[in-house]
Amino acid sequence: MKRVKILKSYAAGLALLTLAACAPSTAPSSAGGDDRTGTVRVWLFDEPNRAPKEKVVAEAVKEFTAAHPDVKVEVSYIPTSPARHEKFKGAFNDPASAPDVAEYGNTDLAEYAAAGGFADLGADVGAWAEGKEIGADLLKSATAGGKLYGVPWYIGVRALYYRTDVFAELGLEPPATLEELATTARAVREKKPDLYGIAVGGEYTFGALPFVWDAGGDIEKLDGPESRKGVKAYTDLLSDDVCPPQACAALTGGKTVELFASGKAAMGILGNFSRSAVDAGPAAGKYAVVPLPGSTAGTPAPAFAGGNNLGVMRSSGHRTLAVQFVQLLAGKTYQVKMYEAMGNLPTLTSARQELAAKDPFLKPFLDTVAAGTRFVPVDPAWVKIDNQKVIPTMLQKVATGQATVEQATTEAAAAVNAAFGRS
């Protein structure tokens, strides 16, 4: 009898082991180590024009390996396409294939934090002299559950581009409030019907959100009175006397850049990263930039702080070296070099100040950052909200008359709650 029980227990144990081996893993299988020699593997995002980025990174690698003779740094450039999610998931589950350091988009943070793939760098950044220059608003873009899962490497913020020649001809001044922006846009459209007053789009989430945030609204409370006020202020611009809905309701942020760059709009809500596109079109040399105004003169509307972070994998076998490489690449010297190479707006205050002294174009964007930025919910629910186009659908329904502001925001709020698993 005793032998039968032992055999049964042994068989049950084998069955449990088999099940454990077959079960899919969603968390890293190793907490890593701290070897001070060997190869540090780095994943960085590929770019349409990668050569300037590659050159700067090569300089950083050369400096790092000169200081660490027993270390090699192996850099791989990975695509930014949706396939990146599977690539990161694979790395989280298989430390042998994972890098030590990885660049990732800050809107992907919630997904990666939930998977447990990145190490908490809170103490490392807290002890890093240059890290103290990164503002609390920007640190939020790398924070989930009270833990800091990376160093904000660069950001992209939007401001108001306007045609200086058109404004001079019509005797207009750059708008100081959102109310003035609407009035100015209508004045341009009335006097120059071949121009859109401002290029706005029904699929331009990050163009619309500053209006919502400025009104005191929030993504998680789209049916609140403040959010509705912001939605109305934005969708009122999607009208025949500013930017006709039949042409503008389907515009994405990228398409609004094209509209302004091509000389077909007097204003546009574009990023610091849009400069090269504008300079390549008919609007080149005939524009200036100011912060997107808020409802109160002198106070910019809160901008979305998009951008990329540098993180250290939790499974890294070279934790100290990985952190040191992140601090080098995200330090002032290489943030400045990366801006000069790629136009990436630095997260370090000293780097931004140095560049602003050389390039006045940066000032409105830096003023926008200084006034305070906002971020999307750091929760896997945001991926659902974004993929389902909850906000664009809301904007388009209002712009095209399919729904009132109240109806569209009620529907959008229900979709947001469903994404968060709320009733």
N, C-alpha and C positions, 0 to 999 in steps of 0.2 A: 504493500500500500504506500509506504514511504517513498519507494523508488518511483512509483507512478506519479506521485505529487511532484517529485524533483523533475521528472521528464516533462510534465505539463508546464512547470514553471519555466524550464529551459526553452520549451517551444514558444511560450508566450513572450519570453524575452526576445527571442529571435524575431518574432512577428513585430514587436514594437520597434526593434532596430530597423527592420525592413521598411516599416511605415515611415519612420523618421527619415530614412535615406531617400524615400520616394517623394516625401512632402516638399512642395515648393517653398523656397526660402525667400523671405522679403527683407531680411536684415543681414548685415555683414557677418561673415562667419569668423572673423578674426578682429581682435582689438589692436593688432599691429605690434610694432616694436620700436626700437630706437637705435638702430645701427648708425654709426658715424662714418662709415665708409661704404663704397659700392655705388650703385646707380640710382639716382633720384629721377623718377619718371614724371613727366609733366604733360598734361593735356591742355591745350589752348585752342580756342575757336579759330576755325579757318575764316578767311575774309575774301571778298571778291578781288581785292588787291592786297595780297598777303605780304608781298616783298618788304614794304617799309616796317611792318610789325615784326616780321621775321628778323630783320636786321637789328632792331632794338633788343629783341629777346636774345639774339646771339651775343650781343654786347654784355647783357646781364649774365648769361651763362659763362662767358669768358671771365668776368670779374669773380663770379662765385667759385668756379673751379680753381682759379688762381689762389683764392683764400682757403680752398679745401683740396689739396693735391691728391688726396686718396678718393676723390668723389668725381663721378661723371654725371652729367645731366642730359637726359634723353627727352627731347621735346617732340610731341606728336600733335598735329593739327587735325582737329575733328570737326565734322560738319555741324552747322547750327540748325539743320533741318529737324523735323519732328523725330527722326530716327535717333536723335541724341538721347531721348528718354530711355530707349531700350539699351543703348550703349552704357549709360550710367547705371541702369538697373543691373546689367550684367557685371559691371565692375564692383558694385556693392556686394553682390553675391559671390564673387570669385576674386579674392585678394590677389591671386597670381596674375590676373589680367588687369588689375587696377593700377592706376597711377598713384603717385604720392601726393601730387598737387594737381588741382583741376580748376579751370575757369568755368564758371556757370552763370547763366542769366539769373538775375535776382528774382524774376517772376517764377522761376522753377524751384525756389528755395523750399516752399512748403512740401512739395512732393519728395524732395531729397532728404529733408529733415525727418519726415515721417518714415522714410526707409532706413534711417539711422546710418546713412553712408558717410557723413562728414564728421570730423572731430570738432569739439567745442574749443574755440580759440579765444574765449573770453579773457582768460588769465594772460595769454600770450600778447594779445593786443593791448591789454591794460598795462602791461609792463614795457611796452614798446613806445619809445619817446614820440616817434612820428604818429603812432596810432592815436595819440591824444588829440590830434588835429581833426580827426574825423568826427563830424557832428552827430549828435544823437539821432537826428532825423535820418541820416544816411546809414547809421548803424542798424536802424530798424530793418533796412532792406537785406540784412544778413542775419537777422535774429528770429528765432522761432522757439517758443516754449521757454523763453528766458535764457537761451543759449546762443552764443555767437558762432555761426557756422562758416565764417569766412571773413575776408577783408574786402570791403567795397573798393574795387580797383578803379573803376571809372563810372561816370554817370552821364546820362543824357537828359537834359531838361528843355522844355519848350518856352518860347517867348513870342512876341508879336513882331513879325516882319511887316514893313509897310513901304510902299513905293514913294520915295522922296520927290520924284518928278511930278507925280500925280497930285500929291498933297500940296506941293508948291504952286502948281497951276491953278488948283481950286481954292487956294488960301486956307488949307486945313492944317490943324496941329495934331500930333499923335494923341490918341485918346488917353485920358487920365483915369477913366473909370469904365466899367463894363457898359454902363448906360451910354456913355459918350462913344464907345466903340460901335454900338448898334446905330446910333445917330449918324456917326461918320460914315459907316458902311452904306447906309441908305442915301446919304448925300452924294457919295461917289456914284452909286448905281443910277441915281436920278440924273446927274449931270453927264455921266459917261456910261450910257446903257450897254456899251460893248464890253464893259468891265464888270466883274463880280465885285461887290463891295468888300467882301472878305471870303476867302476860300475856306469853307467848312464842309464837313461830311457826315452823313448819317452813319457811316461805319468807322468813324474816327473817335473811338472810346477815349483816348488820352487827350483829345482836343476838347471833349465835352466835360470830362471830370473836373477840371479846374472851376468851371461854372457851378457845378454841384458843391464842391468843397468850399468855394468862396461864400456860397449862400448858407453854409453851416450844415450841409447835407452829407450823406455818407453812402457808400456802396451797399452797406448792409441795412440801410433804412431808406430805400428809394421811394417809398410811399409816404415818407414824412413831409411835412410842409416845407422844410428847408430844401430838401432834395428836389421837390416839385418846382420850387422857385428857380433853382439852378437849371433844371431840365427845360423849363419854359424859356429862360433867358437864352439858352443855346439853340433850341429848336426854332425860336423866333427868327434866328438868322438864316434858317433854311426856308426862305420865302422868296417870292418873285422879286421883291424889291431889294434883296441882298444877294442871295445865292439860291436860285430857283430849285425847288425840290426835284423836279424832273431831271435835272442835271446833277444835283449835289447830294441827294438822299443816299445814293449808292457809293459816294466817294469814301475811300479809306484815307488814312493819314498820308500815305505815300502819294496818293492821287492829288491831295491838296497841295503838296509840295510841287508837283508837276504843274498844277494850275497857276500857282504864284510864279514859279520859275519861268514859265512860258509867257509871262506878261499879261495873263488874262484875269488877274485879280489884284485889287489894290492892297489887300492885306492877307496875312496867313498866319496860322498858329504853327510855327515850325521849330524844329530843334536846332541846337548848336551843331548837330551832326548833318543838318540839311544845307549847310553853307556851300559846299562844293557843288551840289545840284543846282542851287540858285545861281551861283557864279558861272555855271555852264550854259545858262539860258539867256533869253532876251532881257530879263530883269537885272542882269549883272551890272554893277556899278550904279544902279538907280534905286537902291533900297537902303534902309537902316533898320535897326532892331531896338525895341524897348521891351521891358517886362510886360507880360500880359496883365493889364490892370485888373484890380479887384473892384468891389463895389464902392470902396473908399479910396479917394485920390491919395496917391503916394504909397499905397499898399498893394503889392502884386497879388494876383490870384495864386493860390497854392498850386504848384506844378507837380506832376508825377515824376518821381526820381527813378527813371529806368536806368539800367546799366548792368554791369557784370561784376561778379565777385571772384576772388581767388580763395579756394578752400583747400584744406588738407584732409585726405581720406582717413577715416577712422582706422582702416586696415593698414595704413602706411607702416612699413618697417623701418622708416627713416624719419620719425616724427620731428626731431629737432632740426635736422637738415631741411625738411620740407617747410617748416615754419620760417626758418632763416631765408630760404629762397623766396617765399611769399613776401616777407618783409623787404627783401631787396627789390623785387619786381614792383611791389606796391609802394615803395618809398619815393621820396620827392624826386630824386634824380631820374628815375625811369618813368614816373608819371609825366614829368615834363617832356621827356624824350618821346613818350607814346602819344602825347598830344601833338607834338610837332610832326610825328610820323603819320598818325591816323585821325587826329582831331578829337581824341577821347578826352572828355572833360575830367580833370583830376578830382579826387575826393579829398586830398590833403589841402588845407587852407593855404599853406605856404607855397605850394605848387601853383594853385590858382592865382594867388597874388602876384607871383613872379611872371606868370604868363599874361595876366591882365595888364601889367605894366608895359609889356611888349606889344600886345594886341588888343586895342580898345573894343574890338568886336565882342570880346568875352564879357564885358561889363554887365549888360542886361541879364545874361544868364547867371552870372555870379550874384547879382542883386536878387535874382529870383531864388537861388539856393539859400542866400542869407535870410530871406524873408520866411523861409520854411517850406519844405516839400512834403508830399504825401506819397503813400504807397498803397498797393492793393492788399487785400487781406492775406496774411501769411497763413494760408490754410489750403489743403488740397481742393477745397470747394471752389477756389478761384479758378482752377484749371477747368472745371465744369462750366462755370459762369462764362468764362472766356470762350471756350470751345462752342458753347451753345449760342454765342452771340446775344446774350441777354440784353446788354446795354445797347448795341447797335439796333436790335429789333425794336426796342423801346423808342429810340430816337427816330427811326424811320417811320414807325406807325404814327407818331405825332406829326412829323414833317409832311407826310403824304395824306394826312387827314383820315387815316384808318382808325385812329383812336384819339381821345382827348389826353391831355397830360395826366389827368387823374386815372383814367382807364389804363393807359400804357404803363404808368409807374406802379400801379397796383399789380398788374400782371408780371412786371419785372421783379417786383419785391417777392412775389410768390415763388418765382423761379430761383431767386437767390436763396430764399429760405429752404427750398427743396434741395438745393446743392449742399447746404449746410446740414441737411437732415433734420430741419426744424418743421414742425407742423404749422 
